[in-house]
């Protein structure tokens, strides 16, 4: 059972926030209407390649590609894990 189901507009920035929130949330999350773009692919790949809590790379590397949005969110979450 999903506790919260946001409908995300086709914005890559809002999609990144929704994906990070889902990664940090307890339980299952379902996000719909994610835009098909490089930024969304990059953040999904980084989240898939990391542990949930604390947020850290499984293989030592999280490739954000050329996505500044992804890099900003991922850097903050990794920083939080090491405070």
Beta strands, then each sheet from edge to edge (+ up, - down):
end
